[in-house]
Amino acid sequence: MENQVNFAADLFNKKELKTLQDEIAGIAQYLWERGWAERNAGNFSINITGMFSRQELEAFSSLPSLTLAKTYPDLARTLFLISGTGTRMRDVAVNPTDFLCFVYVGGSADSCHISGWGSRESKVNPTSELATHLAIQQLLIQQKSTEKVVLHAHVTELIALTQLAPFKTAEAINAMLWCMHPETMLFVPEGLGLIPFNLPGSENMAMATLRELGKHKAILWEKHGCIAVGNSCPEAFDTLDILAKSARIYFLCKSAGLEPEGFTSVQVDELRTHYAALGQINRGDSDKNV
């Protein structure tokens, strides 16, 4: 065990990971402050394979292995930095090293090797949502996407929308979000995907999420939370933050006893056309959920 502790410590001291740890700490703090990561809620995975040489990656094969419930052929010999199960984002913000673990998918792609020990001198196991994270990370590789981060958070404002009868479809939610603030059309022109309630961590949840991520970079799980992908932790967070801002504007108007006016359908279309003409969005993407 001592060798494994030293192995993990050496990894966290790797220069390339120092900046990433600071980034993770910052986003964890934001999630906690927003109230999007109560208790041990919230988790993330980051594909960090490119930060290591082949020889360094092979060293993970010497660690004890965990058999996976299914095979992930496109993840063979890939390395992820993943939040630990049962950890709190408020703690991750203070000292990420103690609450993160490395997960290396072996060459057979049906097992993984886990390394994660912080100053607590106890093993950190990956989030209980590991299967969902691996499935999404495999999809990103299959799509040849540059996005390497998968972030899950309990975005209060968006969860609240799924409690309301008028917002039981992605079409209804996106139509409202786009007309509350122009930034939503600019940065999330494809809108978000909506997954009807499934048991958290279930195979049904993972498969439904994969289908929607083929069209969206943010997914809303009914009465549960959100998933966002991005090239970095801040980018994934920003997507959720922008969507939440529009939802918050809607609820502020409603709490004042007034019906939000929002943009008209003509104005929404003008926004699409304007941003598309500037090359800031692809008009085809912005029309997916109209």
Sequence and secondary structure as in RCSB ss.txt:
>XXXX:A:sequence
MENQVNFAADLFNKKELKTLQDEIAGIAQYLWERGWAERNAGNFSINITGMFSRQELEAFSSLPSLTLAKTYPDL
ARTLFLISGTGTRMRDVAVNPTDFLCFVYVGGSADSCHISGWGSRESKVNPTSELATHLAIQQLLIQQKSTEKVV
LHAHVTELIALTQLAPFKTAEAINAMLWCMHPETMLFVPEGLGLIPFNLPGSENMAMATLRELGKHKAILWEKHG
CIAVGNSCPEAFDTLDILAKSARIYFLCKSAGLEPEGFTSVQVDELRTHYAALGQINRGDSDKNV
>XXXX:A:secstr
 HHHHHHHHHHHT HHHHHHHHHHHHHHHHHHHHT S TT  EEEEE GGGS HHHHHGGGGS EEE SS  GGG
TTEEEEEEBTT  HHHHHH GGGGEEEEEE TTSSEEEEE B TT SB  B TTHHHHHHHHHHHHHTT S  EE
EEE  HHHHHHTTSGGGSSHHHHHHHHHTT HHHHHH TT  EEE    TT HHHHHHHHHHHTT SEEEETTTE
EEEEESSHHHHHHHHHHHHHHHHHHHHHHHTT       HHHHHHHHHHHHHTTSS HHHHTTT 
